[in-house]
Amino acid sequence: MDNTTKTAAELKAELAKKDAQSASAAAKDKAISARQTIASVLDEGTFVEIGAYVKRTFDERDYEGVICGYGAIDSRLVFVFAQDFYRMKGAFDDVQAKKICDLYALAVKNGAPVIGVFNSAGAVLGEGVDALGAYGKVMRAVSDASGIIPQIAYINGVCAGSAAVIASMFDVIVAAGEKASIYVSPISTLKAKNAGAAETGFANGLVDKLYATDAEALGGIRALVNYLPQNNMEGTVTELCTDDLNRAVDLSFVGGSYDMKNVLAAISDGGNYFELSENYAPEAVCALASVGGTVSGIVANQPKENGGRLTPNAARKIAKFVSMCDAFGIPVITLVDSEGVTAGDDYENAPYAAELAKLAYAYSGAETAKVTVVLGSAYGSAFVLMGSKSIGADVAFALDTAKISILSPKAAVAFLENEKVAKKSRDELEAEWAAENAAPVKAAVHGEIDDVIAASELRMRICAALSMLASKCGGAPARKHANLPL
């Protein structure tokens, strides 16, 4: 008996039976099924399935290995598709692609985020080239939605081949558990230890968040959704702020090799922030946080990691994050404390210049609000590339203890004043050079810094700048023509 000869009640009963079988199989595998995943990430009782009865016409065994629908996270509309490994092993085919593409069409029309749960053994081999075309259709749907609605990929099983490409097109990739994997080549051809594991992807920047369990990961996704707007037209996300906007912050620890994450906690509302890609390029920190009630992206150098120097990976990490923030109108706060760029043959072979160019493009092209603060060192190209005024910052501050110059004091003395070392110690010469040439006031005099501020004022001044920039419009204002003085 095919679907067209069954009553709706019979079909629903059949679906409920299949769901129970999936849940039972998942439990034996110490996992959760696709429907359980959806129920856990959404507000209780809000999920509405679409395309529930769709199945391949030639196959009487089961319904499609993907569940699609919509629901709410903290009362905000979201769309979800979840491949069910415990139903036909989540096998991908043209019908599954149609269900996902139909869901995307609804999500874009309604301006709501998409969460995609990836867990599939791969394509239905019997479909041949049609299966390849099916992957292409989903890639097109994801690409067309990119920059319009937020897309979050969740990997809690196998995400291989073309599915790995699709997941990598999402804005953020979250993974959980030892069974999570993402790879393109057949796993049998991979020789490196842990090749294809989500843990490896977390280390190389492919996976943005890695959790130990499904429960932790789904809680993380719920938190992430609250930091993101519904779509690119919604504007900056604001929320009620109970933390004093004028709260003084203690940055007495700033200097030398300190942990920049303590600064993020100091300026963020309630000390809370959501970091992305923390295991990749640790010399840079990228996080989402509410600052004075305005959800912002925070970019920062990490002084305790190689002096916060810009590496190819750090540049790529920051550029990707700034691009995402700009796509959705999320203001970017940049905290600078960097000894400069990193020298060495290994970095030049990256290729280094091309990665730094991506960072320059990201900041220069970003039309969202941009506030930059130099906390400590800002030497050479690092000062320019880390959201300087010359590259597009709307407002730029420097702490009164900051040091800004074309060369570090150490390099400057070695290059320009090495002959004086016999008369004075190198440390004395470096201190003198820094005082005379790297004082933040000099940068302010030349218009590269708007104000030199006390460390205690950091949160207050950032909040004020974000408030002023709340109505910023990207690009040139629209007009018919100027009003000529005739």
Order of alpha helices (4+ residues) and beta strands (2+ residues): alpha-alpha-beta-beta-beta-alpha-beta-alpha-beta-beta-alpha-beta-beta-alpha-beta-alpha-alpha-beta-beta-beta-alpha-beta-alpha-alpha-beta-alpha-beta-beta-alpha-alpha-alpha-beta-alpha
